Amino acid sequence: MNPTPSLATIYLIILAVFILGFLVNWYRNRTTMAAYKRIGFRAAIIFVIFELLLLAITRSQFFIEVNVLVVVATLGVGILRVWAVVNNGIFFSNQLGIRSFPLLAPRLGLSAVPAETPVVIPAAVVVEDSGPEPLLAATTPAYASEAPTVSVLATAPEASVPLVPPSIPWPRYWLTIAGLALAAVAYSAVLFLIAHPQIGLFARDLVSSDVQVLTPLTLVIILEFAFVEELIFRLGIQNYLGTKLINKRYGYAGAIVLTAVLWTLGHVGSLDPDWVKLAQVFPLGLALGWLYRKYGIESTILVHGLFNVVGALVLPPLYLG
């Protein structure tokens, strides 16, 4: 029996639960999250640009096969999803004292911590929100014992333990991004040379036979994947889990591992045998989780995008030959 369909179903259900939870939390904390709307709006615009590029590239057959209303509805759902994930990701990152958008936020004027605001935290852990991005002094929030949904007052704790440096060392920043992406490609190449995988049935249904060439269509697709996946997993899910695990033994590291596991699960069916793809992307998921904590979401999007582009140029002959 092929386990791929059941694993894919589990993955989609888990992802849907997270997105629904983000939408509910966005509504409950809409006053606090209003400070992040400009970042969420720009992320949604980038998503729309990717979708419009896909429409422009595939327009000849796309509008024949799909009703325009369906396209508009799908685009609207995607915008709402991206916006909700970004707002929640910033919200939970602030609770953890991690700057989520250290590059973008200052350019949008989000450098001041707002006045104390009542916020509502769902689920089991009560945490504090320390304001919009980026944090001027990252803090370690005070966590209460497990309790049902309650309203709390967002205040800054006395102790201050920065999780990221107040400024970014640019040479190291760019070297880390390039080095991590290229190392992931090199590791993938060695793994594929050893395991000799073939493209999986699921992936074969989604791509054409010319994927050995980086076409405009495949370029847009893999860059959009990098952008959206990083927002959902590293920005949204990882930091939500971080607020739930911060008092546990392994703390934020546990959130990184669990997020990497879920992200890896989403790649089931891409290669045959499945274990090769899982062995390829799980270590990258761990690295991206660490990178988010160190440099924020822009760095993980850049690494993921660069890995996808270079990998699309180098790796296909190793599993399509």
Residue pairs with C-beta under 8 A, 6 or more apart in sequence:
3 268
3 274
4 200
4 201
4 202
4 268
4 269
4 274
7 265
7 268
7 269
8 202
8 268
8 269
10 265
11 262
11 265
11 266
11 268
14 262
14 265
15 232
15 262
15 266
18 232
18 236
18 237
18 240
19 81
19 84
19 85
19 232
21 122
21 240
22 84
22 85
22 87
22 88
22 236
22 240
23 80
23 84
24 122
25 88
25 91
25 122
26 33
26 84
26 87
26 88
28 120
28 122
28 149
29 91
29 119
29 120
29 121
29 129
31 117
31 118
31 119
32 91
32 117
32 119
32 129
32 154
33 87
33 88
33 90
33 91
35 110
35 114
35 131
35 132
36 86
36 87
36 90
36 91
36 110
36 132
36 133
37 87
38 108
38 110
39 86
39 90
39 101
39 104
39 105
39 108
39 110
39 133
40 82
40 83
40 84
40 86
40 87
41 83
42 104
42 108
43 82
43 83
43 86
43 231
44 79
44 82
44 83
44 86
46 227
47 78
47 79
47 82
47 224
47 227
47 228
48 75
48 79
50 220
50 223
50 224
50 227
51 75
51 78
51 224
53 220
54 217
54 220
54 221
54 224
55 62
55 71
57 216
57 217
57 220
58 217
62 71
81 232
82 228
82 231
85 231
85 232
85 235
85 236
86 231
86 235
86 236
88 236
88 239
88 240
89 100
89 231
89 235
89 236
89 239
89 297
90 100
90 101
90 132
90 133
90 235
91 129
92 236
92 239
92 240
92 242
92 243
93 99
93 100
93 133
93 235
93 239
94 100
94 129
94 130
94 131
94 132
94 133
94 135
95 127
95 128
95 129
95 130
95 141
95 239
95 243
96 141
96 163
96 239
96 242
96 243
96 246
96 252
97 130
97 135
97 138
97 139
97 140
97 141
97 161
97 162
97 163
98 135
98 138
98 163
98 164
98 239
98 242
98 292
98 293
98 296
99 105
99 133
99 134
99 135
99 138
99 164
99 296
100 133
100 134
100 235
100 239
100 296
100 297
101 110
101 133
101 134
101 296
101 297
101 298
102 133
102 134
102 164
102 168
102 295
102 296
102 298
103 168
103 296
103 298
104 133
104 298
105 111
105 132
105 133
105 134
106 134
110 132
110 133
110 134
111 134
111 136
112 131
112 132
112 136
113 130
113 131
113 132
113 135
113 136
113 156
114 131
114 132
116 153
116 154
116 155
117 129
117 153
117 154
118 151
118 152
118 153
118 154
119 129
119 151
119 152
119 154
120 149
120 150
120 151
120 152
121 127
121 149
121 150
121 152
122 149
123 149
123 244
124 146
124 147
124 148
124 244
125 143
125 144
125 146
125 243
125 244
125 246
125 247
126 143
126 144
126 147
126 150
126 152
127 141
127 143
127 152
127 243
127 246
128 141
128 142
128 152
128 154
128 155
128 156
128 157
129 154
130 139
130 141
130 154
130 156
131 154
134 296
136 166
137 160
137 162
137 166
138 160
138 161
138 162
138 163
138 164
139 156
139 157
139 159
139 160
139 161
140 157
140 159
140 160
140 161
141 157
141 246
142 157
143 246
143 247
163 293
164 293
164 294
164 295
164 296
168 295
173 295
173 299
176 291
176 295
176 299
177 299
177 302
177 303
177 306
178 306
180 287
180 291
180 303
181 302
181 303
181 304
181 306
181 307
181 310
182 306
182 310
184 283
184 284
184 287
184 303
184 307
184 311
185 307
185 310
185 311
185 314
185 315
187 280
187 283
188 280
188 311
188 315
189 314
189 315
189 318
191 276
191 279
191 280
192 276
192 280
192 315
192 318
192 319
193 318
195 273
195 276
195 279
197 271
197 272
197 273
197 276
197 277
197 318
197 319
198 271
198 272
198 319
198 320
199 207
199 270
199 271
199 272
199 319
199 320
200 269
200 270
200 271
200 272
200 274
200 277
201 269
201 272
202 268
202 269
202 270
203 269
203 270
203 271
207 218
211 218
211 312
211 316
211 320
212 316
212 317
212 320
214 309
214 312
214 313
218 312
219 309
219 312
222 305
222 308
222 309
222 312
223 305
223 308
223 309
225 308
226 301
226 304
226 305
226 307
226 308
227 301
227 305
229 263
229 266
229 304
230 288
230 297
230 300
230 301
230 304
231 297
231 301
233 259
233 262
233 263
233 285
234 259
234 288
234 289
234 292
234 297
234 300
235 292
235 297
237 259
237 262
238 255
238 256
238 259
238 289
238 292
239 255
241 254
241 255
241 258
241 259
242 251
242 252
242 255
244 255
245 251
245 252
245 254
245 255
245 258
246 252
248 254
250 257
252 293
255 289
256 286
256 289
256 290
256 293
257 286
257 289
259 285
259 289
260 282
260 285
260 286
260 288
260 289
261 282
261 285
263 281
263 285
264 278
264 281
264 282
264 285
267 277
267 278
267 281
268 274
268 277
268 278
270 277
271 277
271 280
271 319
284 307
287 303
288 300
288 303
288 304
291 299
291 300
291 303
292 299
292 300
